[in-house]
Amino acid sequence: MTNTSWSENKNKLEKKFQFNKYQDVMTFVNQVMQIANTQNHHPEISVHFNFVTVLITDYEKGGVSEKCHRFISEVDRITVPNF
């Protein structure tokens, strides 16, 4: 898995994650979903053949909050095994 750094754009944090296989993409997305459910903070996720874009904002706060930073910190800890 390769990825860029998180960037802030239009009151959202955004990051692109690239993978070698579609199966890795889906494994990653499922792990992001588990984090979102645990933290009750749900991102926008765009799924493509070999990459995923994750965007997060705090709609209650009207932009990026500490809740968003806790979320991205957990997402950055995800490791995807090679199948």
C-alpha positions, 0 to 999 in steps of 0.5 A: 500500500502506498499513500500520500499525506493528508491534505486539508481542502474545503474544510475536509481532510483528504488522503489517497491510498493506492494498492496493488490489487482490488482485494487489498482495496476492499480489505482496507475499506472494511478496516476504515468502516470498522474505525468509523463505526467504533468512533461514530465518525463516518468519512466519504470513501471513493473506491476505485480499482487500485486506489481509495480516497478518504475524506473526513470532516466534522459536520457538527463543527463545520470543518476539521476537528479533533475528532477528525484527527483521531480518525485519521490517526487510526486510519494511518495505522491500518496495514493491509496484508498481501494476498 
